[in-house]
């Protein structure tokens, strides 16, 4: 900036980064072609005088309202009626919810954004010896909350995100239910990305053995992991959503890098959903990022192909599928019926018009 002030023609070589608006939800919105969800993460045409949509800020008010109401209705959580969480505290939890973060993980994220109460008098009065935290209050001050409050906050955030965006709830539970079905049938999950890469998700349980080694007069403890042939059902369920979204995110990145290579467009730096280049090339890069995102979801109907592959995997493992009243069932070896989840229907989001978005990536 100093050199530019001296000389307007100064050649800037520092990279400037473009960052996507909550890329996880952008991928879900494009997968579902959901207009409401897509509009909240800037996947619709926008003019220069329109403000940028911020899904985090939009969710804050209803989350705080839900927390306050719960506190008023449940005396054990009365402190929740007085809190007013801000964007900084809630952003990571909202962002990672679409990656299937657990309530425990969300609670840990919230704790990390709150100050621990160190007042000696309050600590002495705290008979249960539980750690106390300072949360922003509706009056502009701070409210003391404990771990139980934080866990309840995480649960309410979880519920509120799905209440506000029903389509997100539908696709989330579709993938989870598919995972649970395949676990019952003891079949690994697999899918093929639009780029043609086959991904197999097959987490196995491990046995841990602790050993002690004496070396140089000191004892070193080590933990050895041994893989078993039993499926880790918990990991299979928790990992399906982040793995699918990350595989599509990576596919978008690969397609972009192939494109810039073909056009001899350089330099480009990438970090997940951030794309960096020199200032004078930002417009071109932005256009290419949007174009490759559109092509990713218009050339390939991922959800239907994913579902068809699940059906093929079930049949390949010699299970029988029956249809009854428009519901499909798979029959296991004990003649027990298991419902095959129905993939979500696509919405009305016009993917081609994403190119006219001003704020998909900024």
C-alpha positions, 0 to 999 in steps of 0.5 A: 500500500505504501508503494502504491501510494508513491506510484499508482503503476507499482506492480503488486505481487502479493496474492489476494484471496477469494473466499466462498460463502460457507462452502459446505452449505453451498455444496448442499444447496447445489446438490439439492438445487434448493433455492431458499438454501442457495439464496442464503449462501449467495448462489442466486443472481445479485446486483451491485446494490444488493447486500451480501447474504450472511447465513451465520448472522441470519441464524443468530436471532432465531437461535438466541430466541430458542435459547431464551425461550428454553431457559424461561420454560426450564428452570434448570437452564434459567441462565439461557433465558438471559444470554445473547450469543454473537456471530463469533461464538456461533459461526464455527458450530453452524459451519461444522453442523453440515459436516455432521459435528456431534453435540459434544464437538459443538459444545467444545467449540462454544467453550473455546469461544467463552472466557472462564470465570476466575472470580475467587468469590464466585468460585468458592460459592460454586459448591459443585466445583463445576467450571463456570463460563462467561457468555454475552447477555441480553443486557450487554453484560455477561451471564454465568453458565456451566457445562450443562448449559453449554451442552444444551446450547449445542443441542438447541443449535443443532435442532434450530439449524434443521428447523430453519432449513428443512431441505438440509435436514432431509439430505442430512438424514438421507445420508445418515439413514443410508449409512445405517442401512449399509451397516446392517447389511455389513456393506462398505459405502462407496460412491464415484465423484463427478471426476470419476474417482471411486471412494470407498468408506470402510472404517474398521475397529482397532484394538489398542495395546499399551507397551512400555519400553526402557530406553536410555535409562527412561521408560517410554510408553507407546500405544500400538493399534491393530486393525480388526475385520469388524466395521466401526459403525460409529465412524461409518455414520459420523463420516459419511456427510463430511466425506461426501462434501469434502469429495465434491469440494475437492472435485471442484478444486481439481476441475478448476486447477485443470482449467487454469492449467489448460488456459495457462492462467497463473499464479493460483493458490488454493486452500480448501475453499479459498482461491488466491491470485494477483489483484488484476486477475481476481475477476477472471479467477472468480468467473472460473470458480463459479463456472466450474462449480456450475459444471460440477452440478449440471453435468452430474446428478450426484444424488441419483448416481449415489443412490443407484450405486447403493442399490447396485452394491446391495444387489451385488452382495446377493440381497433381495430388494422388494417394492411395496406401496412405493416403498423399497425394502431390502431383505436381509439373511434373516428375512427381515425387511429394511426400508431403503431411504428415498433420495431427496427431490431436487428444488428450483435453484437455477444453477446456470444463474450462479454465474450472475452471483456477486458474492458466491466467492468474494 
